[in-house]
Every structure is written in structure tokens, then in C-alpha cells.
Amino acid sequence: MAPTILLKSDVASDDDKRALAEALFYLHEPSTGSLNGDVARLATLIDEYVHDVKFRESGTVTAFLSLVISLGLQTTLTQYQVPTTDLKSIAIQALGNEDDPQLNKVVKLLEGLYST
């Protein structure tokens, strides 16, 4: 989730960014002073939370992974056996246009989902 939100800090509409940035209020985190900075801060907080030992030991991650597995889902593109050669095509389909200026950023995001 954090990599997707970080990408949104760069490419999302201002309305989408505002909606994400509002989460800082509910997390009792101060604004960074910029919309992009607030969305990037949210991504950082999510990443830190997911990697926090107390969070992992709380059973929340285990419960989440159990839910994913019980639904028959996977957590990486590797587990879905998606060839790395397909990532650009997937990004183009997601963006709807192979000339989209965000193509390389989306491919990098998918590469992270492939190996995570």
C-alpha cells in the first residue's frame, strides 16, 4: 500500500491527494505544509507501521495474511506467476495509454509488487 500512496503523491489529482492527506489528521500527525508532502508522509507512516515489530507481534499482520490466504489471494506478482516481461503491458493497461508520462513510475511500482 505504501508504494502506491507514494506514487499518488506524485501523480494523483489534487482532490485525491487531499483525501489521502486528510488521514494525517486522524493519525494525529501534523501537516508537512504541502499536499504532496502530506501524502508522502502518509506513505512513510504506513510503511513504518507495517514493519514495526509491535505491529507484527500484535497478530494484525497474521490476521490480514490469513484473510488474504483464506480468500485464495496472493501477496506478490511472483506468486501469481506474472512474468516480469508483462509488467510494462500491465502498466499500459492500468494507465489506458502507452504514452502516459507516468508509465515508468507505474512499472517501477509493479516491479516492487513482483518481488515483495
C-alpha positions as CSV (number, residue, x, y, z in Angstrom):
1,M,0.0,0.0,0.0
2,A,2.7,2.5,0.9
3,P,4.4,2.4,-2.6
4,T,1.0,3.1,-4.2
5,I,0.3,6.0,-1.9
6,L,3.8,7.4,-2.6
7,L,3.2,7.2,-6.3
8,K,-0.1,9.0,-5.8
9,S,1.8,11.8,-4.1
10,D,3.4,12.4,-7.4
11,V,0.6,11.6,-10.0
12,A,-2.8,11.8,-8.4
13,S,-5.3,14.7,-8.8
14,D,-5.3,17.3,-6.1
15,D,-8.7,16.0,-4.9
16,D,-7.2,12.5,-4.5
17,K,-4.2,13.9,-2.7
18,R,-6.4,16.0,-0.3
19,A,-8.4,12.9,0.5
20,L,-5.2,10.9,1.4
21,A,-3.6,13.9,3.2
22,E,-6.7,14.1,5.5
23,A,-5.7,10.8,7.0
24,L,-2.9,12.6,8.8
25,F,-5.4,14.3,11.0
26,Y,-6.9,11.0,12.1
27,L,-3.4,9.7,12.8
28,H,-2.7,12.7,15.0
29,E,0.2,13.7,12.7
30,P,0.9,17.3,11.7
31,S,0.8,18.5,8.2
32,T,4.2,18.9,6.4
33,G,2.9,22.1,4.8
34,S,2.4,20.7,1.4
35,L,-0.2,18.4,-0.2
36,N,2.5,16.2,-1.9
37,G,4.5,16.2,1.4
38,D,1.4,15.1,3.4
39,V,0.7,12.2,1.0
40,A,4.3,11.1,1.1
41,R,4.3,11.3,4.9
42,L,1.2,9.1,5.0
43,A,3.0,6.5,2.8
44,T,6.0,6.7,5.1
45,L,3.8,6.2,8.2
46,I,2.1,3.2,6.6
47,D,5.4,1.7,5.7
48,E,6.8,2.2,9.2
49,Y,3.7,0.7,10.8
50,V,3.8,-2.4,8.6
51,H,7.4,-3.0,9.5
52,D,7.0,-2.2,13.2
53,V,7.8,-5.2,15.4
54,K,4.9,-4.5,17.8
55,F,2.5,-4.3,14.9
56,R,3.7,-7.7,13.6
57,E,3.6,-9.2,17.1
58,S,0.1,-7.9,17.6
59,G,-1.3,-10.5,15.3
60,T,-2.8,-7.9,12.9
61,V,-0.4,-8.9,10.1
62,T,-1.1,-12.6,10.8
63,A,-4.8,-11.9,10.7
64,F,-4.5,-9.9,7.5
65,L,-2.4,-12.6,5.8
66,S,-4.8,-15.3,7.0
67,L,-7.7,-13.4,5.4
68,V,-5.7,-13.0,2.1
69,I,-4.9,-16.7,2.1
70,S,-8.5,-17.7,3.0
71,L,-9.8,-15.7,0.1
72,G,-7.4,-17.6,-2.2
73,L,-5.4,-14.5,-2.9
74,Q,-1.6,-14.0,-3.1
75,T,0.5,-11.1,-1.9
76,T,3.1,-10.7,-4.7
77,L,3.0,-10.9,-8.5
78,T,5.6,-13.7,-8.2
79,Q,3.1,-15.9,-6.5
80,Y,0.7,-15.2,-9.4
81,Q,3.5,-16.3,-11.7
82,V,3.3,-13.0,-13.7
83,P,6.3,-12.8,-15.9
84,T,8.4,-9.7,-15.4
85,T,8.2,-9.2,-19.2
86,D,4.4,-8.5,-18.7
87,L,4.9,-5.6,-16.3
88,K,5.0,-2.9,-18.9
89,S,1.9,-4.2,-20.6
90,I,0.1,-4.3,-17.3
91,A,1.1,-0.7,-16.6
92,I,-0.1,0.4,-20.0
93,Q,-3.4,-1.3,-19.4
94,A,-3.7,0.3,-16.0
95,L,-3.0,3.8,-17.4
96,G,-5.0,3.3,-20.5
97,N,-2.3,4.7,-22.8
98,E,1.2,3.7,-23.6
99,D,2.2,7.3,-24.0
100,D,1.3,8.2,-20.4
101,P,4.1,10.1,-18.8
102,Q,3.7,8.1,-15.6
103,L,4.4,4.7,-17.3
104,N,7.9,4.2,-15.9
105,K,6.7,5.1,-12.4
106,V,3.9,2.5,-12.6
107,V,6.3,-0.1,-14.0
108,K,8.6,0.5,-11.0
109,L,5.7,0.2,-8.7
110,L,4.8,-3.2,-10.3
111,E,8.4,-4.3,-10.0
112,G,8.1,-3.7,-6.3
113,L,4.9,-5.8,-6.1
114,Y,6.6,-8.5,-8.1
115,S,9.5,-9.1,-5.6
116,T,7.9,-8.1,-2.3
